Amino acid sequence: MTTRDSIQNGAPQKTAAAFFDLDKTVIAKSSTLAFSRPLYKAGFLNRRALVKAGIAQVVYMMVGADHDQLERVRDQMMELTKGWEAAQIRTLVRETVDEVVAPLVFAEALAIMDDHRRNGLRVVIISASPEEVVMPLARYLGVDHVIATRSTIDADGRYTGDMEFYAYGPGKADAINDLALKWDLDLSACYAYSDSATDIPMMEVVGHPVAVNPDKELREIAEEKGWPIEDFERPVTLRTRLATLPKPVPIISGAAVAGAVAGAITLWALKARKKIA
């Protein structure tokens, strides 16, 4: 029986939610790396950095990123964006978000989201990507709520180099627990979908964890624990999806803009910084 069958034939209704990781779970690429071309056009990246962005995207799609790599990227992006003016970057993101919201979306993920909604569950996208990337995508998909990374800005409107909240690893589990208290959720009736072993903490706090296109470590753990494993293979363009949905005006949060920009230049951030200066 597939995950979708179990949803349709599920137990009596309970107050519950379905939590979806974003990259390689709902969309078939890195949401933040998709901003590399707008950054190049705006002069934040040179051509070499743009090429490296493409390479990084391919590497990410093939092998993903482990915990140590993600931690290094986090530190690099915070250092890179420290002192940047939030207003300037916020404008860039707002003006290019329509261009960026055309990654491929897995049709299987959309179908499961729709099934959950019909069964009375709230759908939540929970991602280590920054809010300004995740929120427009979620809105276009009609998703109820977003949990994403937030960065801080100072009184002068500049990035401090710190994170207000990092939606990663145990941070995701903590956020789900907080939301469960706020919404009075029955976590045993909740679902969590992810492709990465870094999301095991959030998968362990719900009653229905599902591994989607899992990396090697997550696949092994899912098999050991008896968690369902789904292989999503039918991507559709987000613009195809948008054609059938109302198109709201994207809302860009200033607190997390630094993460969006830095995330787009992940694996080459420090080298690119010297060339852009």
Protein Blocks (a to p, Z undefined) as FASTA:
>chain_A
ZZklmmmmmccdddddddddfehplpgcdfklmmmmmmmmnopacfklmmmmmmmmmmmm
mnopafklmmmmmmmmmmmmgopafklmmmmmmmmmmmmmmcccdfklmmmmmmmmmnop
acddddfbdfklmmmmmmmnopabdcdddddddfkopaehiafbdcehjlmmmmmmmmmm
mnopafklpccddfbfklmmmmmmpmbdcdehiafklmmmmmmnopacdddfbdcdfklm
mmmpccddddddfklmmmmmmmmmmmmmmmmmmmmZZ
